[in-house]
């Protein structure tokens, strides 16, 4: 995925651009364009035929988000759902200059489900995909910044992008652009870092915090924003704090000063406790660091969904009496631990246990083995069949598609 979005090698991108500065990549510098991900015909299919509901669609014009009843309506007999998209209303608002924002496409549009899954593999971060469909000579949003990194992929039409340096570098999710609206308004008249028109196949990487605005040119513009969640030093610190919360000593109240109103005495107490805490963190860094890393991995698993399961195919495979090749469900985070005579499989939402003799087979599947009951190491066919059927029903493995 990453090679499709940047006109440099991944190592250079990581060391010189990631979280530092924008990167403009022209279609002639990239291996292919992006119309396989979302074209005008695909947008029409999503709006007219896929039963899209709010909040998967919202509409905006010149910085204002439209009220939902401007483009939503009931679905009719047999589907009495009031928040489905009314395609005729969408057309009316679009013709009046409103931008369509298709949100969460990595959850409902097959080409982007696969694309985002590969982006997660490449970047090791949670990733999302939205699309912006803007009528000619219009814009949906005023100058602003995002609190996550973005790859802008122009799929159709042309759009002029104006990018300025941050007014609040490296913003957190709790620090949206609206908190710095006045500073952005002062920054916009200054000379931009980038002022360019993106055409089909062009890509633009923007680190979080970089101020930008975009306006469609003489034709309808369609672009994707591939948003990448940041993992910051504060996340690491918070993960450590979460671990410290399990220790009673860190939950104790600070001692009450002999004279509570004495500010100097209170500050001295705080300084002493801080010094003791720093010493504790240094002495227990190895243990706390490991626990914090585990916490960050768990958070990543919660924010990054594994590939979808095809329920009927998995059920059919589990019920089959013939050989069924399976593979680990891509993106499913798990740890495998030994516990006496049992093997423990820890998943993001549950814990499963197995006889210890299943350990070799489980680890082989987790490491990428594709096999049927005859190919699982350490098990005879009968035990392997039982294990495969259980893992299929629990959506840990899926039927394999052999290339």
N, C-alpha and C positions, 0 to 999 in steps of 0.2 A: 504493500500500500504506500509506504513512505516514498519509495522511488517514483511513484506516479505523481507526487505532489511537490517535489523539490527538484531544482535544476542544479544540484550539487550532490556529492556523495554523503551518505548518512553520517560519517565521521566528522566531516567539515560542518555539516548542519548542526550536529550536537555540540561542537566546541565553539562555533562562531555565531550561530543564530538562535538556537533554542533558548527562549526566555531572555534574549538579549536585544535582538533587532529584527525588523521585518525582512522577508526574502521574497522578491518578485521573480516568478518563473514563467517564461513565455512558452506557448504551445510547441514551438519549434525545438525547444530545449528538453521537452518531456517526451516520454516514450509513446504516449497516446493521449487522446482527449477524454472527456468525461461524459459524453452523451449516452454511454451505456448505463450510467448510474441514474440519470434523471433527464429526460427530454420533455419537450412540450407535450407530446402525445402521452407520455407517462403521467404528467401532471393532470391532464384531462381524465385519464383513467382513474387516478386516485380520487379526484373530486367527484366524478360522475358515477363511478361503478364500484368503488371499494368500501362504501359505507363509512367514510371517515367521520369521526365525531370530535367534538371539542374535548380536550384542548389540543388535539393533533392539528387543528387549524386555528389560526387567528389572523386578523387582518389589521393593517395599520396604514396611516397616511400622514405624511409630514410630521412624524414624531408622535402622533396620537394613535393609541390602540382603539379600534372600533368596538362598540358594544356588541356583544355576542348575537343579540337578536337581529343584527343587521345581515347576518349570513348563515344563521342556523334556523332549523325548523323541524317539525315532526316528520317521521319517516313513512307514515301511512299505515294502512291496515297490515297487521301481522308483525309490525315492528314499531310499536308505539313508544318511540324514544325521542324525546324532545330536543336532544342536543346533537342531532346529526346535521351534517352540512346540507344546505339548500343550494344546489348548483346554480339555480337561476339568480338567487340573491348574490352569490359570489360573483357571477358575471356582472351584475349591476354595479357592485362596489368596485370591481376591478376596472370596469369601463370609466368609472368616476375618479380613478387615480389611486386606488388602494392597493397595497402590496399584500399578496398571499404569503403567509408564513406557515409552512408545513413542518411541524415539530415532531421530534422523536421518530424520524423515518427509519432509524436503525431497528425499530420494533415492528414495523409493518410493511416495509418495501423490500422484497427479496434481494435486489442488487446491493442495497445499502446495508442490509443485515450482514451479508458476507463481507462487504468492504470494511465496515466498522469492526467486525470481528478480527480481521487481519490487521487493522490499525491498532487494536489493543495488543495483539501479538508483537507488533513492531515497536510500539512506544511504551508498553508496560504501564499504561495509565487508562483510567476510564475514558471512553470516547462516546460522543453522540453525533447525530447528523440531523441538521435542519436544512430547509430549502427556502429561498426567498424568490418570489415570482413578482416582478415589478413591471407595471405598464410603461410604455414609452414616455420618456421625459419626466418621470416621477421618482420619488424616493419614499421609502416607508418610515425611516427613522432619522432623527437629527444626529449631529455629531455626538459620539459617546465612546465608551470603552467597554470591553468585556472582562469578566473576572476569570476567564479561562483562555488558553491559547486557541487559535483558530487557523485552520487551513481553508481559505476561500477558493472554491473550484468553480470556474465559470463554465456552465454547460451549454448555454444558448444566449444569443443577443450580446449586447455590450453594456458595460456599466463603468462609470467613472468613479474611481476611488481616490479619496484625499485622506492622507494619513499624517498625523502629527505626533510628536513625542509625548510621552505620558505626563500628566499633571499629578498623578499619584502612582508611582512605580510599583509593580508587583502587587496589585490589589487582591485582597482575599474575597471570598464569596460574601462576607459580611460588609464589604466596602464597595457597594455598587457605584456606578458613575453619577447617579443622582445626588450623592453626597458631595460631589465636586463639580456640580453643574456650572457654577459661576466661573471656576477656573478653566473649565473646558471652553466656555464662551469667550474667555480672554485669549485662549490658545489658538482658536480657530482662525483668526485673521492673520496669524503669523505664517511665515513661509513653511510649507509642508515638507515632510521628509519624502513623501511619495505623492505624486499627482499623475495618475495614469488611467487609461481605459483598459479594462480587462475584456478580452474577446474569447470566444469559445476555445477551450483547451488551455487557457492561462490559469495560473494558480498564484495565490498570495498568502504567505504565512505571516500572521500577526501575533506577537506575544501578548499576553494579557496586559491590559493597561494602556496600550497604544490607542490614541484617540483616532477615530475614523468616521467617515460618512461616505455614502455611495448613492449615485443617481443613475438611473437607466438612461440610455441615449435614445436614438431614434427608433429602436425596436424593443420589443418585450425582452426583458432580461431574466434569466434563470441562473441562480448560482446556489451552490451548496456551501454550508459552513460545517466543517468537521471540527467540533469542539473537543478539546483535550483538557481534562481536569488536572490541576497542578497538585504536586505533592511537595510541601514546603518544610523548612526547618521547624516551623511552628507545629506542623502535623507530627513531627518526630517528638517534639517537646510534649505535645498533648498526649501522645501515646505513652510517654514515660509517666506523665502525671496520672494517667488512668491506672498504670501499674502501682504507683505510690498510694493511690486511694484504697488499695487492698490492705495496706499496712496501718495498724492502729496508731502507731506513733505519729504518722503524718496527718491523722484525723483529729489529733488532740488540739484543743484551743491553746492559743498562746497565753503565757502567764499574765495575770493582771498586774499592771504596774502598781507600786506602792501608792503612787499618786496618779491615778488614771488621767487626770487633766494635764499632766506634765508631758509635753510633746517630746522633749529631748529624751526622757526616760523611755517612752514608747518606741522611739526610733532606735534607741540602743538595743532594746529587746528584739526588734525586728531584724536588725543587723546581725545580732548574735545567732538568731535562728537561721538566717539566710546562710551564714558562714558554715553552720553545722550541716545544713541541707546540702550545700555544695560539696562538702567533704564526703557525705554519705553517697551522693551521686557518683563521685569519683571512685570511691572504694567499691561500689557495686555496679560500676558501669557495664561490665560484661553481662551480668545477669539481667539488669534493667534493659540494656540494649537488645538482648535477645527477645525479651518479653515485648518490648516496644515494636520490634520488627514483626513479631507474630501478630500484634494488634493491627499494624498497618496492612499486613497481608489479608487479615480478616476483613478490614474495611474495604480493601480493593475487591475482595470477593463479593461483598454486599453490593458494591456499586457497578460491578461488571457481570452481566448475565452470561452464563454459558450458552452455547448454541441451542436453539430450540429443539425440542424432542417431537418427533412425529408419533403421537400416541398409538395410533392403530398399527403402524409398522412395527413399533417396539413390542406391542402386545402380541401381534401375530408371530413375531420372531420368538418371543418367550414361550409361546404355546406350540411352536413347531417341534415335530419329532425328528426332523432331519438336522444335518449340520448347519449351524448359523455362525458366521464369522462376525465378531463384534470388535469395537474399539472404544477407547475411553471417550466420554462426551467432551468435546473440545471446549476448553475454557472453564471446566468444572474444577475448582480448587479443592484439594484434599490433602490430608496427611495420613500416613499409615504408620501405626505404632504397635509394638508388641506389648502384651499385657498378660503375663503368665501363659496359660494355655489358650489364650484368645489373641486374635489380631484385631486392632481397632482402626476403623476407617472414619476419620473426622471430616465431615462435610460442612459447608457454611451453615446449613440449617438443621443438621441432625448428626447423630453418631450411630454407626453400624458396627456390629461385632461379628466375627467369623472364627471358625476353628483355626488354630495356629498353622495347620498344614496348608491353608489357603494363601499364606503370606507371599510365597514366590509368585504365584499366579496373579495376585492383586498388584504386586509391585511391577510385574512385567506389563500388565495392562496400563497401569498408571504411567509407565515410562514410554508408552507408545506402541506396544505390541498389538498387532491385528491377528486374531486367531479364533478358531472354533474350538469345540470341546476336545478335539484330538491334539490341539496345538498349545494348550495351556501348560506351562511347566509345573512340575511337582504334583500333578493331579491325574488320576485315571479318568476315563471318559465319563463315568457316572457322576463322580464328584464335580468334574468340570462343568457338566451339563447343569447340575443344580446351581452352581455358582453363577454361571452365565444367566440362567433364567432369573435369579434373584436380582442381579445387577441390572438386567434389562427392565424389570418391573419397577426398580427404584430409580431409573433414569440416570444411573451412574455410567453405564455403557450404552451404546446405540448400535444398531446393525451397521456393519461396515460396507462401504461401497468401494470395491477394489478397482483401482485404476487399471 
